[in-house]
Amino acid sequence: MNFVSNTGRHRQRITPSAGRLSGKAALITGAGRGIGRAIAVRFAQEGAAVAVTDRDFGAANDAASELRDSGAQARAWRMDVTDRSAVETVIDEAADALGGLDILVNNAGIIVFGSLMDCKPEDWNKIMAVDLTGAMHCTQFAARRMIRQARGGRLIHIGSTASLLPTAEQAAYCVAKAGLRMLSRMAAMELVKHGITSNLLCPEGAVTDINRDLLADPAIMSKLESMIPAGRMATVEEIAALAAFIASDEAAYITGGELVHDGGATIGALWWR
């Protein structure tokens, strides 16, 4: 089977690997585009059955259809992570349809730029509802399902380097992602006895729909890349590769971790502070 990634500006055909996730069922939030879609592609490439969920059902359905056309087992659901009852329903339906639930990826997220002093209450509440509370809803219901199954599981939370360091003009986003860091740690502490791991991935970022217009400005992109020791942003496929490793049995002993994926940006920031 060949899997086609449509997450970047150009379509990329991906050759399947050894199938580290064969026999696993994964649910990914915000998987209609960007990092979430890349993770769905990589998980399918690794042999997982994939529940593609997104607030935009059209995008989710397009991603799932593409995976099925490539020979994968994939289905799409519309899911707004801020709707607790909808999250419970979708997780149960997806687990029933795919033969269980082994992996949850909390990827859904939004950003509203602005400083702490200028942050509007409605923007603050919106970001917290999606980036933090929504992840809590998904974590609770997915973990409960995994506990009932009694076969372990993986919780993967897509944080950011903003989970670790304050970033100018991203006040609410930084606080939400820092909260996600602690959510991951709490889940790791409480669920390890059930064989369920919980880890936070902290990418510096990649070009996705959430920032594509901003980064289309060559001056902004050049300034951003100049602050990354590696000299470039990550690709969504690189972030997805790390998620696939954490989802696999090879990472069974890693829990409560914060895996920084930033080309050295965090170390650079600490060095120059």
C-alpha positions, 0 to 999 in steps of 0.5 A: 500500500502507498499512502498519500500525504496532503498535509503540506503544499505538495502531495507526498506519496509515502511508502509503508514501513514495518507496521509498528501499529498493526492491530492497534486502533487510534483516534486523532482529534483535529485530524482533518488537516495539518499535524493531525492529518499527517499523524493519521497518515503515518499511523495508517502507514504503520498499520493502525486502524484510524478514527479521523475526527475533526470539527470540520466533517468535510475535512475529516471525511476527505482524510479518511477517504484518502486513507481508505483509497490507499488500503487503510482502515479509516473512518471519519467522525465530526467531533467538537472537543468542547462538547463533552457529550459529543466526545463521549459518543464519538469515542464509544462509536469509534472504539466499537467500529474499530475493535477497541481504542489503543491510542488517543492523540489530543491534537485539536487546537486553536490559537488567537494571537495577543498579549496577556494585557490585551487578551479578551475574555472571549478569546481566552475562554475559546482557547482554553475550551479547545486546547485544554478542556477539550483535551481533558474530555478526550483523555477521560473518555478514552482512558476509561475505555482503555481501562475497561479493555484491560490491554493498556494504551497510549495517550499522546498530547500535542503541546508546543514549545509554548508549553515550556517557555512564554512566547510573545503575543501568544499569552492564552495559547502558552497558558493552555499548552502549559496546562496540557503539559500538566494534564499529561503528567497527571494522566501518566501518574494515575494511569500507569498502573493500567498500562496506559502511558501519557506523553506530551510532544512539544514541536516548535511548529510547522507550516499548517493552516493555523499559521500558513497566511502569517508565514507566507510573509518571507520576512516573518518566515526568515526571522522565525527560522533564524531563531531556530538553530537547525535553520528551518521549521519542522515538517508535519511528517517529522512530527507525525514520525515522533508520534508514531514512535510514542504510540508504538510498543517500543515506547512502552516504558516512556510515560510522563515525558515531554518530547521536545521537537524543535530543531534546538529552538528551546535550547537556543532560547534558554541560551540567549535569555 
